[in-house]
């Protein structure tokens, strides 16, 4: 082990075969490692046995021995390395979080998305036309509902996240859900500003938009930002 990534430097430690190290950085062929007993330095990547967490590499079954290694019996055995990544657990759980986010977004569609200003009658996203996103005049228009659209997007995102981690597909679908929820609230705000019944009544957007849209919005955020494998 050297104090810096320089073969011409003075070695600071002689590591025995099988000595476990933790990789903390790389610079070209050199690997920055530390050990549990306080050693901190650089070793050549060629001298390391592998980088699996807690597991040294195992030769493939039936593989022929390396003639060069057999002829050089004096060469030291490679040093076993334990490469620990602080984000490995989060990366592994990312697809699960992505799938949970999709289910949260679906749950939000069944919750109240809108309440009337007079009777506080609550309606969910399945009672609101997707055309409402273009104009608040189309609140009760026909066609596909916002709820159905969110369920389709979140459902696809949940499935791909559970099967293959989701990746960019799940992230895009989650972002679309976030945009849908945001535009929905903006349309409610537009109604308050431009409609004579909303103007001057002291209402704010959350007197009309209900908590269901927030639940779906949060689910879309989780889908968007959950890590992928």
C-alpha positions as a printed NumPy array, in Angstrom:
array([[  0.   ,   0.   ,   0.   ],
       [  1.31 ,   3.452,  -0.931],
       [  0.583,   6.839,   0.567],
       [ -0.419,   8.193,  -2.86 ],
       [ -1.325,   6.871,  -6.305],
       [  2.326,   6.601,  -7.321],
       [  4.263,   3.373,  -7.743],
       [  7.467,   5.319,  -7.244],
       [  6.483,   6.338,  -3.733],
       [  7.47 ,   4.702,  -0.475],
       [  5.173,   1.828,   0.585],
       [  3.407,   2.525,   3.862],
       [  2.149,  -1.016,   4.512],
       [  2.614,  -4.577,   3.256],
       [ -0.814,  -6.209,   3.07 ],
       [ -1.121,  -9.972,   3.506],
       [ -3.218, -12.116,   1.2  ],
       [ -6.905, -12.07 ,   2.092],
       [ -6.693,  -8.734,   3.891],
       [-10.074,  -6.985,   3.649],
       [-10.235,  -3.344,   2.59 ],
       [-12.938,  -0.833,   1.846],
       [-12.758,   1.058,  -1.459],
       [-13.379,   4.793,  -1.07 ],
       [-12.116,   6.151,  -4.385],
       [-10.329,   5.508,  -7.662],
       [ -7.761,   7.305,  -9.767],
       [ -6.904,   5.559, -13.018],
       [ -5.469,   2.104, -12.195],
       [ -5.071,   3.058,  -8.538],
       [ -7.661,   2.371,  -5.847],
       [ -7.985,   4.402,  -2.64 ],
       [ -8.656,   2.005,   0.238],
       [ -9.009,   2.025,   4.002],
       [ -9.015,  -0.802,   6.521],
       [-10.746,  -1.401,   9.797],
       [ -7.51 ,  -0.864,  11.742],
       [ -6.903,   2.63 ,  10.367],
       [ -4.781,   2.012,   7.268],
       [ -5.45 ,   4.607,   4.565],
       [ -3.652,   4.533,   1.239],
       [ -3.549,   3.513,  -2.404],
       [ -3.054,   0.114,  -4.046],
       [ -2.895,  -1.   ,  -7.639],
       [ -6.212,  -2.249,  -8.91 ],
       [ -4.432,  -5.287, -10.362],
       [ -3.59 ,  -6.431,  -6.839],
       [ -7.205,  -6.58 ,  -5.706],
       [ -9.197,  -9.777,  -5.712],
       [-12.529,  -8.123,  -6.488],
       [-15.042,  -5.487,  -5.509],
       [-18.1  ,  -7.462,  -4.418],
       [-19.522,  -6.483,  -1.055],
       [-18.106,  -8.972,   1.437],
       [-17.466, -11.599,  -1.214],
       [-14.203, -12.345,  -2.961],
       [-14.538, -13.303,  -6.64 ],
       [-14.824, -16.99 ,  -7.41 ],
       [-13.399, -18.537, -10.551],
       [-15.96 , -19.803, -13.014],
       [-16.482, -23.589, -12.889],
       [-14.328, -25.452, -15.354],
       [-12.133, -22.469, -16.102],
       [ -8.545, -23.3  , -16.903],
       [ -5.836, -21.972, -14.581],
       [ -3.813, -19.012, -15.766],
       [ -0.444, -20.351, -16.993],
       [  1.253, -17.064, -16.136],
       [ -0.011, -17.205, -12.572],
       [  1.006, -20.853, -12.224],
       [  4.533, -20.144, -13.409],
       [  4.962, -17.298, -10.964],
       [  4.556, -19.181,  -7.69 ],
       [  6.297, -16.439,  -5.741],
       [  3.651, -13.843,  -6.628],
       [  1.527, -12.868,  -3.631],
       [ -2.143, -13.767,  -3.583],
       [ -4.423, -10.846,  -4.419],
       [ -5.861,  -8.778,  -1.619],
       [ -9.552,  -9.325,  -0.947],
       [-11.539,  -6.105,  -1.142],
       [-14.851,  -5.167,   0.363],
       [-16.276,  -2.261,  -1.62 ],
       [-19.081,  -0.626,   0.31 ],
       [-21.405,   1.876,  -1.295],
       [-23.385,   4.008,   1.113],
       [-26.285,   4.279,  -1.336],
       [-26.474,   0.552,  -2.171],
       [-29.405,  -0.075,   0.196],
       [-31.313,   2.913,  -1.172],
       [-30.651,   1.795,  -4.741],
       [-31.882,  -1.7  ,  -3.947],
       [-35.07 ,  -0.347,  -2.368],
       [-35.646,   2.22 ,  -5.145],
       [-37.95 ,   0.027,  -7.272],
       [-40.008,  -0.793,  -4.176],
       [-40.402,   2.9  ,  -3.381],
       [-41.324,   3.54 ,  -7.023],
       [-44.038,   0.874,  -6.898],
       [-45.35 ,   2.244,  -3.589],
       [-45.481,   5.712,  -5.139],
       [-47.618,   4.359,  -7.965],
       [-50.039,   2.755,  -5.528],
       [-50.247,   6.004,  -3.545],
       [-51.105,   7.904,  -6.743],
       [-53.847,   5.373,  -7.512],
       [-55.204,   5.654,  -3.971],
       [-55.396,   9.43 ,  -4.364],
       [-57.765,   9.121,  -7.327],
       [-60.364,   7.445,  -5.099],
       [-60.176,  10.253,  -2.532],
       [-61.969,  13.63 ,  -2.887],
       [-60.353,  15.895,  -5.492],
       [-62.936,  18.658,  -5.458],
       [-65.518,  20.077,  -3.094],
       [-68.284,  22.461,  -4.04 ],
       [-68.219,  25.831,  -2.373],
       [-71.844,  25.698,  -1.249],
       [-72.678,  22.198,  -0.043],
       [-69.107,  20.858,   0.318],
       [-70.124,  17.954,  -1.881],
       [-66.946,  15.962,  -2.527],
       [-66.136,  14.366,  -5.877],
       [-63.138,  12.285,  -6.832],
       [-60.937,  12.376,  -9.915],
       [-63.162,   9.895, -11.761],
       [-65.895,  12.544, -11.801],
       [-63.674,  15.141, -13.478],
       [-63.041,  15.064, -17.218],
       [-59.435,  15.126, -18.354],
       [-60.503,  18.026, -20.584],
       [-60.71 ,  20.088, -17.392],
       [-56.905,  20.332, -17.589],
       [-57.331,  22.501, -20.682],
       [-60.194,  24.638, -19.372],
       [-62.204,  24.78 , -16.153],
       [-65.31 ,  25.131, -18.329],
       [-64.92 ,  21.415, -19.172],
       [-65.275,  20.159, -15.59 ],
       [-68.209,  17.894, -16.463],
       [-67.314,  17.254, -20.091],
       [-67.377,  13.718, -21.398],
       [-64.519,  11.412, -22.313],
       [-61.801,   9.897, -20.174],
       [-61.611,  11.11 , -16.597],
       [-58.543,  12.441, -14.8  ],
       [-58.828,   9.56 , -12.341],
       [-58.701,   6.917, -15.052],
       [-55.735,   8.604, -16.71 ],
       [-53.774,   8.719, -13.437],
       [-54.642,   5.085, -12.677],
       [-53.34 ,   4.01 , -16.101],
       [-50.099,   5.969, -15.745],
       [-49.494,   4.936, -12.13 ],
       [-50.449,   1.32 , -12.856],
       [-47.931,   1.034, -15.686],
       [-45.283,   2.715, -13.533],
       [-45.959,   0.311, -10.655],
       [-45.721,  -2.765, -12.87 ],
       [-42.49 ,  -1.759, -14.615],
       [-40.986,  -0.759, -11.261],
       [-41.758,  -4.169,  -9.767],
       [-40.538,  -6.074, -12.819],
       [-37.389,  -4.237, -13.838],
       [-36.848,  -1.358, -11.451],
       [-38.841,   1.134, -13.506],
       [-35.954,   3.223, -14.753],
       [-36.708,   6.203, -16.946],
       [-40.186,   4.89 , -17.852],
       [-41.407,   4.986, -14.269],
       [-39.803,   8.389, -13.719],
       [-41.501,   9.897, -16.775],
       [-44.896,   8.471, -15.812],
       [-44.496,   9.824, -12.282],
       [-43.573,  13.249, -13.622],
       [-46.667,  13.267, -15.857],
       [-48.842,  12.525, -12.814],
       [-47.2  ,  15.397, -10.935],
       [-47.925,  17.73 , -13.861],
       [-51.552,  16.559, -14.084],
       [-52.128,  17.288, -10.39 ],
       [-50.405,  20.665, -10.61 ],
       [-52.397,  21.729, -13.687],
       [-55.599,  20.594, -11.996],
       [-54.938,  22.928,  -9.052],
       [-53.988,  25.763, -11.413],
       [-57.288,  25.354, -13.235],
       [-59.117,  25.628,  -9.927],
       [-57.189,  28.802,  -9.206],
       [-58.053,  30.121, -12.653],
       [-61.736,  29.54 , -11.896],
       [-61.445,  31.634,  -8.732],
       [-59.802,  34.478, -10.622],
       [-61.946,  34.589, -13.763],
       [-65.376,  33.338, -12.682],
       [-67.701,  35.92 , -11.211],
       [-68.901,  33.456,  -8.579],
       [-65.385,  32.939,  -7.307],
       [-64.138,  36.484,  -7.459],
       [-64.357,  38.404,  -4.22 ],
       [-65.758,  35.553,  -2.129],
       [-62.651,  35.152,   0.027],
       [-62.114,  31.627,  -1.249],
       [-58.696,  30.195,  -1.936],
       [-57.819,  27.269,  -4.138],
       [-57.83 ,  24.779,  -1.245],
       [-61.46 ,  25.618,  -0.517],
       [-62.198,  23.919,  -3.826],
       [-59.345,  21.482,  -4.499],
       [-59.427,  18.635,  -1.971],
       [-56.759,  16.433,  -0.414],
       [-57.042,  13.6  ,  -2.958],
       [-55.079,  15.604,  -5.506],
       [-52.297,  16.069,  -2.94 ],
       [-52.1  ,  12.326,  -2.321],
       [-51.778,  11.587,  -6.042],
       [-49.257,  14.441,  -6.379],
       [-47.121,  12.917,  -3.622],
       [-47.343,   9.476,  -5.224],
       [-46.161,  10.945,  -8.525],
       [-43.216,  12.589,  -6.77 ],
       [-42.17 ,   9.276,  -5.22 ],
       [-42.386,   7.59 ,  -8.63 ],
       [-40.294,  10.348, -10.162],
       [-37.472,  10.511,  -7.628],
       [-37.213,   6.935,  -6.316],
       [-33.83 ,   5.498,  -7.423],
       [-33.599,   2.838, -10.116],
       [-31.321,  -0.139, -10.255]])
